[in-house]
Amino acid sequence: MLRPRCRIYSVGYEGTTVEALADRLARHGVSLLVDVRLQPWSRREGFSRQPLSVALAMAGIEYVHEPLFGNPPENREAYRQGDPAAVQVLRERVERKGQLALDKLIREARYRDVAVLCVERESSRCHRRVITDLAQDRVLGLEVVDLDLSVDPT
């Protein structure tokens, strides 16, 4: 059923555990996590695709990896430094190659709470901000909620 509100959570796993991530997402009612890393692997235990998807499934959260939202390696350093040209490169990449993925993300957010995930804790420094900004550009009233996993909500 279509919901009266459309919401996307933005979350980075830097400095947390898989268990804490799954718990926080579940407490917020998230039922789909979209991994926006170009490659779904991590040196941090539990955050590569397979173990992450298993941990999330145990919390009742579906996992999807969407590589079309990933920031290419050659763009990352300039993006981290806040270079507007790097932001534009990513924006154009998602608009050109990731339109269907963006449509799907928005469609899912109309029916359930969805989160986009990357490693960077602060969404303002992470490429997932471009993804949520593009979604907001397309959907009037779309709410984006940044989940800071370093703060206990209780």
C-alpha positions as CSV (number, residue, x, y, z in Angstrom):
1,M,0.0,0.0,0.0
2,L,1.3,3.5,-0.9
3,R,2.2,5.4,2.2
4,P,1.4,9.0,2.9
5,R,5.1,9.8,3.4
6,C,8.2,8.8,1.4
7,R,11.4,8.3,3.4
8,I,15.0,7.2,2.8
9,Y,17.4,6.7,5.6
10,S,21.1,7.4,4.9
11,V,23.6,5.4,7.0
12,G,27.4,4.9,7.1
13,Y,28.9,1.9,8.9
14,E,32.2,3.5,9.9
15,G,32.9,2.9,13.6
16,T,30.0,0.5,14.3
17,T,29.3,-3.2,14.2
18,V,27.0,-5.2,11.9
19,E,24.8,-6.0,14.9
20,A,24.4,-2.3,15.9
21,L,23.6,-1.4,12.3
22,A,21.0,-4.1,11.9
23,D,19.4,-3.2,15.3
24,R,19.2,0.5,14.6
25,L,17.7,-0.1,11.1
26,A,15.2,-2.5,12.5
27,R,14.2,0.0,15.3
28,H,13.5,2.6,12.6
29,G,11.4,0.2,10.6
30,V,13.7,-0.2,7.7
31,S,12.9,-3.3,5.7
32,L,15.3,-2.7,2.7
33,L,18.9,-1.7,2.7
34,V,20.5,-0.6,-0.5
35,D,24.3,-0.9,-0.5
36,V,25.6,1.9,-2.7
37,R,29.3,1.0,-2.6
38,L,30.7,0.2,-6.0
39,Q,32.2,-3.1,-4.7
40,P,30.3,-4.7,-1.8
41,W,33.3,-5.8,0.2
42,S,35.0,-4.5,3.3
43,R,38.1,-5.1,5.4
44,R,35.8,-4.5,8.4
45,E,34.4,-7.8,9.6
46,G,30.8,-8.5,8.7
47,F,30.4,-5.7,6.2
48,S,31.1,-7.6,2.9
49,R,28.0,-8.6,0.9
50,Q,27.4,-12.1,2.2
51,P,27.9,-11.7,5.9
52,L,26.0,-8.3,5.8
53,S,23.1,-9.7,3.9
54,V,22.8,-12.7,6.4
55,A,23.0,-10.4,9.4
56,L,20.3,-8.1,8.0
57,A,18.1,-11.0,7.0
58,M,18.2,-12.2,10.6
59,A,16.8,-8.8,11.5
60,G,14.1,-8.9,8.9
61,I,15.8,-6.5,6.5
62,E,16.3,-7.2,2.8
63,Y,19.7,-6.5,1.3
64,V,20.4,-5.2,-2.2
65,H,23.7,-4.1,-3.7
66,E,23.3,-1.4,-6.4
67,P,26.7,-0.8,-8.1
68,L,25.3,1.8,-10.4
69,F,25.2,4.1,-7.4
70,G,28.9,3.6,-6.6
71,N,31.5,6.3,-6.8
72,P,34.3,5.3,-9.2
73,P,37.8,5.0,-7.7
74,E,39.2,7.8,-9.9
75,N,36.6,10.2,-8.5
76,R,36.8,9.4,-4.8
77,E,39.7,11.5,-3.6
78,A,38.4,14.7,-5.3
79,Y,34.9,13.9,-3.9
80,R,36.3,13.5,-0.3
81,Q,38.1,16.9,-0.7
82,G,34.7,18.5,-1.6
83,D,35.6,19.2,-5.2
84,P,32.3,20.4,-6.9
85,A,33.5,18.9,-10.2
86,A,33.7,15.4,-8.5
87,V,30.2,15.8,-7.2
88,Q,29.0,16.7,-10.7
89,V,30.8,13.6,-12.1
90,L,28.9,11.4,-9.8
91,R,25.6,13.1,-10.3
92,E,25.9,12.7,-14.1
93,R,27.0,9.1,-13.7
94,V,23.9,8.3,-11.6
95,E,21.6,10.3,-13.9
96,R,23.0,8.6,-17.0
97,K,23.6,5.0,-15.9
98,G,21.6,4.7,-12.7
99,Q,18.2,6.1,-13.7
100,L,16.5,2.7,-13.4
101,A,18.1,2.0,-10.1
102,L,17.0,5.5,-8.9
103,D,13.5,4.8,-10.1
104,K,13.5,1.5,-8.2
105,L,14.8,3.1,-5.0
106,I,12.1,5.8,-5.1
107,R,9.4,3.2,-5.9
108,E,10.5,1.1,-2.9
109,A,10.6,4.2,-0.6
110,R,6.9,4.9,-1.5
111,Y,5.9,1.6,0.0
112,R,8.4,1.0,2.9
113,D,11.3,2.5,4.8
114,V,14.5,2.1,2.9
115,A,18.1,2.9,3.8
116,V,21.1,3.6,1.6
117,L,24.5,2.4,3.0
118,C,28.1,3.2,2.5
119,V,31.1,3.3,4.8
120,E,31.5,7.0,5.5
121,R,29.7,8.0,8.8
122,E,28.9,11.5,7.7
123,S,26.5,11.7,4.8
124,S,27.7,15.2,4.0
125,R,31.1,13.7,3.1
126,C,29.7,10.6,1.4
127,H,28.5,10.0,-2.2
128,R,25.2,8.7,-0.9
129,R,24.3,12.3,-0.4
130,V,24.2,12.7,-4.2
131,I,21.9,9.7,-4.5
132,T,19.4,11.1,-1.9
133,D,19.6,14.6,-3.4
134,L,18.7,13.2,-6.8
135,A,15.8,11.3,-5.2
136,Q,14.6,14.4,-3.5
137,D,14.8,16.3,-6.8
138,R,12.4,13.8,-8.3
139,V,9.9,13.4,-5.4
140,L,8.2,16.3,-3.7
141,G,8.2,15.9,0.0
142,L,10.7,13.0,0.1
143,E,12.3,12.9,3.5
144,V,15.9,11.9,4.0
145,V,16.9,10.9,7.5
146,D,20.6,10.6,8.4
147,L,21.2,7.8,10.9
148,D,24.2,8.5,13.1
149,L,25.1,5.1,14.5
150,S,27.5,6.6,17.0
151,V,24.6,8.2,18.9
152,D,22.3,5.9,20.9
153,P,18.7,6.9,20.2
154,T,17.4,5.7,23.6
